[in-house]
Amino acid sequence: MQKSIAKINLGAIERNARYLKKLAGGAQFMAVVKADAYGHGAIQVARRLSHIADCFCVAIVDEGVELRAAGISSPVLVLTPPMDRDDGARMAAYDLTATVADAKSARLSRGLNVHIKINTGMNRYGCVPMQLKDLMAQLQDCNVCGVYSHIYAPQSQKIREEQLTVFRACAKVVKDKYPSAVAHISATAGTLLGGDFIMDGVRCGIGLYGYAPQGFKDSNLTPALSVYARRVQTFEPPFGGGVGYAAAQKHYNKLSSYRAGYAEGFARTCPLGEGNLCMDAFVSQDVADEVCIFSDAEIYAQKTGTISYEVLCAVTKRSLRIYEG
């Protein structure tokens, strides 16, 4: 087999989910499986968590359709507002819950279950608080079952509390009209903070996969994904020289080539062996049949100048997923 290997521990994901759900108390527990469950496999993760999660969250309609096609019957919230009639029609056909943020998305969500998204400062998308009542007036044909926002700087006490104050005021307006609407502002960070940040529900993403957000630490979370490359060939360089493209001159006694490169989603800026990472391979002085590229995305992210989220999502389908636990 020529593929690199991504080993995914579903048992670790389940334990992480149970831990986070316990922190959330009696609040609804929403498992975020967007971006193919951060590279871990949305269908496999959703099936494993179907008896734990009250709801699944995805980014786009296609991801929700994929869950429905796999037999997932739990509520599915699409976090991006519908952008055209096709989005609305497919949400209706597959019983997906829409996000509404403005008049357009409200119009496209007629007849659907919806959550109202409030912009409390992240300024990505959402209804600004001053326009909330106007938006609600356009939702007569929708079933409003939730209202939510997102904390953009949870490591800052000042910012997160300011956002919470704004959101609670907006949530009250919504719940005065729709008493059963679920109010949720917290992702993994807010769940770890607890207290007032645990409202009617929480949306946990990165924590499911074993990582705390930037600025947070929690030893109870266990990383679930490790990636390995398999050895293609071991040889003694016949001509001296360096390794790979534009290589510096260096003497090597023995080298091995391994089948993984930047086409698998690994950063060219983070050497995995000798010389530059190629599209499909790297070369190392190791001789093991299999070498670990990373088992902790946070450590790998620090080497590449990014965040664990990007590292996990970047692992492409050229790595064979093997599920354990």
HELIX and SHEET records of a PDB file:
HELIX    1   1 LEU A   10  LEU A   23  1                                  14    
HELIX    2   2 LYS A   34  TYR A   38  1                                   5    
HELIX    3   3 ALA A   42  LEU A   49  1                                   8    
HELIX    4   4 VAL A   61  ALA A   69  1                                   9    
HELIX    5   5 ARG A   85  ALA A   93  1                                   9    
HELIX    6   6 ALA A  103  LEU A  108  1                                   6    
HELIX    7   7 PRO A  129  GLN A  131  5                                   3    
HELIX    8   8 LEU A  132  MET A  136  1                                   5    
HELIX    9   9 GLN A  157  LYS A  177  1                                  21    
HELIX   10  10 THR A  188  LEU A  193  1                                   6    
HELIX   11  11 GLY A  195  PHE A  197  5                                   3    
HELIX   12  12 ILE A  206  TYR A  209  5                                   4    
HELIX   13  13 TYR A  262  GLU A  264  5                                   3    
HELIX   14  14 ALA A  297  THR A  304  1                                   8    
HELIX   15  15 SER A  308  ALA A  314  1                                   7    
SHEET    1   A 5 PHE A 282  SER A 284  0                                        
SHEET    2   A 5 LEU A 255  TYR A 258 -1                                        
SHEET    3   A 5 LEU A 225  PHE A 235 -1                                        
SHEET    4   A 5 SER A   4  ASN A   9 -1                                        
SHEET    5   A 5 SER A 319  GLU A 324  1                                        
SHEET    1   B 4 VAL A  76  VAL A  78  0                                        
SHEET    2   B 4 CYS A  55  VAL A  58  1                                        
SHEET    3   B 4 GLN A  28  VAL A  32  1                                        
SHEET    4   B 4 GLY A 201  CYS A 204  1                                        
SHEET    1   C 4 ALA A  98  VAL A 100  0                                        
SHEET    2   C 4 ASN A 113  LYS A 117  1                                        
SHEET    3   C 4 ASN A 143  TYR A 148  1                                        
SHEET    4   C 4 VAL A 182  HIS A 184  1                                        
SHEET    1   D 4 PHE A 282  SER A 284  0                                        
SHEET    2   D 4 LEU A 255  TYR A 258 -1                                        
SHEET    3   D 4 LEU A 225  PHE A 235 -1                                        
SHEET    4   D 4 GLU A 290  PHE A 294 -1                                        
END                                                                             
